[in-house]
Amino acid sequence: MVNSAAIGIFDSGIGGLSVARAVRELLPNESLIYVADSGHAPYGEKTDDYIYQRMDHITRHLTAAGVKAIVVACNTATTAAIARLRAQYPLPIIGVEPGVKPAVLASKSGVVGVLATPRTLLTPAFATLAQRYAGQAKVILQPCPQLVPLIEALDFSGNKMQALLQSYIQPLLAQGADTLVLGCTHYNFVADLIAEIAGPDVSIIRTEMAVAKQLQQRLIQTQLLSSSAQAGADKFYSSGDLELFNRQLQQFWPDVVMAGLKWHE
């Protein structure tokens, strides 16, 4: 039956695992196939066409594997080319975008800071999103070019990560931001550090559970929600270094049963 098919989730690396965890928590009976396109990361340095080609390649293989829905768990990919992907494939395709709207609603100072990759902040889709709420709050954009590589390398505990986050966050606080948007799925893994640096009076806006709920809603609407009473299975693939990928899985998906597999190039 179609509703017992897996959900495909992909990102340029491991950031989307934070979204996959939210999906696993909300929909425990769904099976998941996760693809980290680490061999072609970071997407932030690529053109829209290149990103779309990777999205199309991954989606083609996932649909061939029989998935019933796809989550593009990457802000850069969503803002760069999700409309083209949806035009190409008939199944439900869920994207992620920075939570500017909930941040604007939550802000008391009327100043919102957005932490994101430089590439995400440069896309027309993001400019449209930010412009939509510009009349309600001051939205300050903070590109974070060095953050994703440190997270991918699992380099969390050193002074480098602390200093880097300080350098990104302090200018936003200095301008009065009382709400910070995590505009990249990778940043969910350092959300606690960001909150610690920002202080107790600053709200941190994450979107992974909102994405999981949107997926759930689409599956209900299309009658694709799993009717199984059994826990779903998980499969993990990477187009990059499998040894590093398995270390990443052990850190971020501690109950992983199966080692990561090589993704089709």
N, C-alpha and C positions, 0 to 999 in steps of 0.2 A: 504494500500500500504506500501511496505517495507520502502520507503524513508520518510514516515511520522513517522517511529519508532524513539524512543529516542536514545540518545548516553549515554552510561554508563561511568562514571568517578569514579575512586576510589583511595584512598590513605590510609596510616596507620592512618591518623588523618585528620586535617583540612588544611594542607599545600596545598593539591590539589584543594582547593576552589579557590586559586589564578589562577590556570590553568583553572578551570571551568568558572571563571569570564572572562578570555580572550576569551574562546570559546563562551560565551554568547555575548560578545561584537562583535566578528567577525561574528558569525552565530546566529543572533537574532531569526530566525524562527525555530531553532532546539530545540527539547525538551531534557532536561537533567535529568539523574538520578545519584545523587552523593551518594557515600558510603564512610563514614569515619569508618575505621576498628579500632576504638579507643579501643575497648575491647581487642585487641590483639597487641596494640602498647606498646613500640616502636619496629618497625621491626629491628632496628639496633642491637638489642640484640639477634636476632633469627638466626637460621641456614638458609641456602639457601633452604633446603627441607621444613622447616616450612613456610617460606615466600611463597614458591611456592604453598603449600597446601592452604594457605589463598587466594592467587591470584586465584587459581583454584576454590575454594569454591565460591568466590564472582562472578567470571566470569560465573560459571555454573548457579547461580541464576539470574544474569543479562541477560544471553542469554535465560533463561526460561521465563523471563519477556519480551522478544522480542526485545532487543536492536540491533541496526544495526552496531554499532562500539563501541570499548572500548578504553578509555584512561587510562593508568596506570600512574597516576599523582604523582609518587613517585620515586625519584632517586634510593633509595635503592632497591625497588622491581624491577625496570627496569634492573639495573645492576646485580641483583641476579638471576633473573629467567624469564625474558620476552621471551627469545628464546624458553624455554619449553612451555610457555603459547601459543605462536604463533603456535607451532607444534601441539598443542592439539585442537585449535579452528580455524575455517575457516574465521571468520569475521575479518575486519581490526582492528588491535590492535596497538595503538600508545603509545610509551613510552616517557620518558624524560631522558635526560642525561645532566650533567654539560656542560655549553657552553664554553668549552676549546678552540675550534677552533675560534669562533668570538673574544674571549679574546686575543688570540695570534695575530690575525690580527689587533686588536685595539691597542695593547701595543706598546708604543714608547721606553720604557726602556728595553723591552725584558724580563721583569720579571712579571709573572702572579701569583696571589694568588688564591687558590681554597678553599672556605669555604664550608665544607660538614660534614655530620655525619661520625663518625669513620668507620661505617660499609660500607658506600658507597666507601670510600677511600681504603678499604681493598679488594674490589672485583677484580677478574681478568679482568672483562669488563672495569672497570675504569682504571686499570693499563695499559691496551692496549690503551685506549683513550689518557691518559696522555703521553704515550710513543710515540704515533703517532706524537705529536707536540713538543717533547722534543728537537729536533734538531733546532727548530725555535725560541724557547724561554725557559727561565728557569721557570718551573712550580713548585710552592711551595704549598704543601698540608697542610691545617690547619684544623685538626679535631675540631669540635665544640660540644662536648658531652652534654653540659648542655642547649643548646639553644632551642631545640624543646620542652622540658617540660615547659619552661617559656612561650613560644608562645602558647602552648596548654592551659596553665592556664590563658591566656590573661594578663600576667604580663609584661606590656610594659613600664609603666611610672616610675617605681622605679629605684633607684640607681643600683640595682642588674643587670638589663638588660644592663645599660650603661657600668658598670664595666666589665661585661662579654664580651660584644662586643669589648671593648677596648683591653682586654687581648687576643682576637683572631686576631684583625686587626693590632695592632701596630707591632708585630713581622714581619708581611708581608711587611708593609711599611718600616720598618727598613732595610729590604733586597732589597729594591728598587722597590717593586711592584707598578705599576701604573694602574693596572687593576685587579679587584676582581670579581671572578665568584661565584654566589650564587648557590651552588651545592645541594640545598635541597629546595623543593617547599615551605616549611614553611618560609624560610628566606625572601621570597618576602614580607612578612608582616612587616619586619623590615628593608626593603631596604632603606627607607629614613633615618633611624637612622644610618645604616651602611655608607651611603653616607656622612652624617654629620660628623661622626667620621673620615672617610678616607680623607675628604677634597675635594675641587673643582677640583683638578688636577688628581683625581683617577676615572677611569671609572668603573661602576658597570654593570656586565653582567647578565641579567635575560633571561629566556628562555620560559616563559609561552606563549607569543604571537607567538613565533616560533612553539611551539607545536600545538597551535590552527590553525596556517596556514598549518602545515603538515596534521592535521586532515582534514581540508577543502579540501586540495589537494587529499587526499585518497578518500574522499566522492565523489568528482567530478570524479575521475578515475573509481570508482566502480558504478557510477550512483546512488548513495545513498543520494545525497544532497536533503534536503527538498525542495519541490516545493510550500509549503504553504506560503501564504501571511500574515498569522497570527503569532503573537509572540509565541515562544515555551514555554512550561510549565516546571517548575522545581520541582523535588522531592528530598528530602534529607533524608538519613538514617545514623544511627550510631549503631555500635555494643557495644558502651560504654555508658557512663552516658548521658542520654537524656537531663537532666536539663542543664548540662554544654554545650552540643552540641547546644542547642537552644540559649544560651547566645553567643556562638561563631558565630552562624548564624546571630544573630542580629548585631554583630559587623562587620562581613565580607561580609554579603549578606543582606544589610539593606532593600532591597525591597522584602525580603522573604515573601511569602503569606501563606505558609503552614508550620506548625511546623515539626521539624524533627521526623522521625519514627524509631522504633527499627528494626535493621537489623537482618536477619536470623542468628542464631548462627551455 
